[in-house]
Amino acid sequence: MQLNDKIAIVTGASGGIGKSFSKLLIEKGATVYGLARRSEKLEEIRDMFGNRFRPVVMDVTDPDAIDNWVNETFSREHQPDILVNNAGVASFGNVDELSIDAWHQMMETNVDGVFYLTRQIVPLMKRNPEVCHIINISSVAGLLGNPKISAYNATKFAIRGLSEALFKELRYDGIKVSCMFPGSIATDFFDNANAGGTHPNMMHPDDVGKTLIHLLETPDNFLINEVTMRPLNPKPPEERD
Ligand SMILES: NC(=O)c1ccc[n+]([C@@H]2O[C@H](COP(=O)([O-])OP(=O)(O)OC[C@H]3O[C@@H](n4cnc5c(N)ncnc54)[C@H](OP(=O)(O)O)[C@@H]3O)[C@@H](O)[C@H]2O)c1
């Protein structure tokens, strides 16, 4: 896909890799609807990136708000070409310490939210004569289970299954579906998950973003449906083997 003048939707655009995806898409000439809950962060990003960043205050766990926004924003003359389902939260801890609220917040944001938006965007993409692309952000936690992240694992495994099914379901409608499985990235994610801070050996959001751009820019009949990316050395610099 040639990205100039394309219309993209990026969830979780108020920080982390979603902000980086938005910046790189805008640099390529796309318009980005950036969805997140924190309006002040979205406004700051619009001030930084310019008017091709369209802030949308949205909680992806609210299906009615999503339905209304999609119906008000898009039409046959103004169709989305790209959907990046990126918004996600984590709460780390042993299963017997995990609250029911934390479980539901992860499930509703990381899984239900992806369904709520995708089900509204797919019909528009089916009508779009150009090839469209949905990219779902899973995690290496969508490939490997590990202690203290069982609920997060469950949500990210779900995204792998959803992505694989949709890739097969939508390929003949001219809609690509890819799933990205990143390892640790230096964002606020770890603070938000109460999992400690970041360290310099984590991946940089822009490097993950460049991989997203590469997936999008592939020729129309060429699909990279899954990609795993990791820091070569994932340990903090002060830790030795
Ligand atoms: N960082 C990592 O090491 C890592 C590794 C693998 C995969 N991932 C995945 O990458 C994605 C982005 O994470 P990140 O590292 O960029 O984390 P981050 O900096 O914490 O960003 C998370 C984003 O999700 C948004 N968000 C959270 N709940 C939302 C909701 N209910 N509705 C709308 N937006 C919501 C947040 O915005 P608001 O708070 O403004 O709503 C924020 O923009 C997540 O799916 C995460 O699971 C991260």
The ligand as an SDF file (V2000), in Angstrom:
LIG
                    3D

 48 52  0  0  0  0  0  0  0  0999 V2000
    5.4120   -2.0360   26.0200 N   0  0  0  0  0  0  0  0  0  0  0  0
    5.6220   -3.3200   25.7800 C   0  0  0  0  0  0  0  0  0  0  0  0
    6.6300   -3.9150   26.2070 O   0  0  0  0  0  0  0  0  0  0  0  0
    4.6470   -4.1110   24.9370 C   0  0  0  0  0  0  0  0  0  0  0  0
    5.0890   -5.3470   24.4350 C   0  0  0  0  0  0  0  0  0  0  0  0
    4.2220   -6.0980   23.6510 C   0  0  0  0  0  0  0  0  0  0  0  0
    2.9600   -5.6110   23.3540 C   0  0  0  0  0  0  0  0  0  0  0  0
    2.5540   -4.4010   23.8620 N   0  0  0  0  0  0  0  0  0  0  0  0
    1.2030   -3.9660   23.5170 C   0  0  0  0  0  0  0  0  0  0  0  0
    1.3110   -2.7700   22.7840 O   0  0  0  0  0  0  0  0  0  0  0  0
    0.1190   -2.0130   22.9430 C   0  0  0  0  0  0  0  0  0  0  0  0
    0.4860   -0.5680   23.3090 C   0  0  0  0  0  0  0  0  0  0  0  0
    1.1910   -0.5780   24.5300 O   0  0  0  0  0  0  0  0  0  0  0  0
    2.2790    0.5210   24.9300 P   0  0  0  0  0  0  0  0  0  0  0  0
    3.5200   -0.2100   25.2860 O   0  0  0  0  0  0  0  0  0  0  0  0
    2.3240    1.6000   23.9440 O   0  0  0  0  0  0  0  0  0  0  0  0
    1.6140    0.9920   26.3110 O   0  0  0  0  0  0  0  0  0  0  0  0
    1.1630    2.4090   26.8730 P   0  0  0  0  0  0  0  0  0  0  0  0
    2.2390    3.4160   26.6760 O   0  0  0  0  0  0  0  0  0  0  0  0
    0.6530    2.1220   28.2590 O   0  0  0  0  0  0  0  0  0  0  0  0
   -0.0670    2.8120   25.9180 O   0  0  0  0  0  0  0  0  0  0  0  0
   -1.3100    2.1830   26.0040 C   0  0  0  0  0  0  0  0  0  0  0  0
   -2.2990    2.9820   25.1660 C   0  0  0  0  0  0  0  0  0  0  0  0
   -3.5720    2.3360   25.2320 O   0  0  0  0  0  0  0  0  0  0  0  0
   -4.5670    3.3290   25.5110 C   0  0  0  0  0  0  0  0  0  0  0  0
   -5.6970    2.7290   26.1980 N   0  0  0  0  0  0  0  0  0  0  0  0
   -5.7000    1.9670   27.3200 C   0  0  0  0  0  0  0  0  0  0  0  0
   -6.9540    1.6220   27.6510 N   0  0  0  0  0  0  0  0  0  0  0  0
   -7.7760    2.1840   26.7220 C   0  0  0  0  0  0  0  0  0  0  0  0
   -9.1760    2.2080   26.5100 C   0  0  0  0  0  0  0  0  0  0  0  0
  -10.0290    1.5750   27.3480 N   0  0  0  0  0  0  0  0  0  0  0  0
   -9.6690    2.9020   25.4570 N   0  0  0  0  0  0  0  0  0  0  0  0
   -8.8340    3.5510   24.6170 C   0  0  0  0  0  0  0  0  0  0  0  0
   -7.5000    3.5680   24.7490 N   0  0  0  0  0  0  0  0  0  0  0  0
   -6.9780    2.9010   25.7920 C   0  0  0  0  0  0  0  0  0  0  0  0
   -3.8340    4.3600   26.3720 C   0  0  0  0  0  0  0  0  0  0  0  0
   -4.4500    5.6190   26.2590 O   0  0  0  0  0  0  0  0  0  0  0  0
   -5.3840    6.3040   27.3770 P   0  0  0  0  0  0  0  0  0  0  0  0
   -4.8270    5.9410   28.7210 O   0  0  0  0  0  0  0  0  0  0  0  0
   -5.2660    7.7590   27.0540 O   0  0  0  0  0  0  0  0  0  0  0  0
   -6.7360    5.7570   27.1180 O   0  0  0  0  0  0  0  0  0  0  0  0
   -2.4850    4.4040   25.6660 C   0  0  0  0  0  0  0  0  0  0  0  0
   -2.5410    5.2820   24.5510 O   0  0  0  0  0  0  0  0  0  0  0  0
   -0.7230   -2.7280   24.0000 C   0  0  0  0  0  0  0  0  0  0  0  0
   -1.7080   -3.5070   23.3710 O   0  0  0  0  0  0  0  0  0  0  0  0
    0.2990   -3.6360   24.6890 C   0  0  0  0  0  0  0  0  0  0  0  0
   -0.3100   -4.7800   25.2380 O   0  0  0  0  0  0  0  0  0  0  0  0
    3.3680   -3.6400   24.6260 C   0  0  0  0  0  0  0  0  0  0  0  0
  1  2  1  0
  2  3  2  0
  2  4  1  0
  4  5  1  0
  4 48  2  0
  5  6  2  0
  6  7  1  0
  7  8  2  0
  8  9  1  0
  8 48  1  0
  9 10  1  0
  9 46  1  0
 10 11  1  0
 11 12  1  0
 11 44  1  0
 12 13  1  0
 13 14  1  0
 14 15  2  0
 14 16  1  0
 14 17  1  0
 17 18  1  0
 18 19  2  0
 18 20  1  0
 18 21  1  0
 21 22  1  0
 22 23  1  0
 23 24  1  0
 23 42  1  0
 24 25  1  0
 25 26  1  0
 25 36  1  0
 26 27  1  0
 26 35  1  0
 27 28  2  0
 28 29  1  0
 29 30  1  0
 29 35  2  0
 30 31  1  0
 30 32  2  0
 32 33  1  0
 33 34  2  0
 34 35  1  0
 36 37  1  0
 36 42  1  0
 37 38  1  0
 38 39  2  0
 38 40  1  0
 38 41  1  0
 42 43  1  0
 44 45  1  0
 44 46  1  0
 46 47  1  0
M  CHG  2   8   1  16  -1
M  END
$$$$
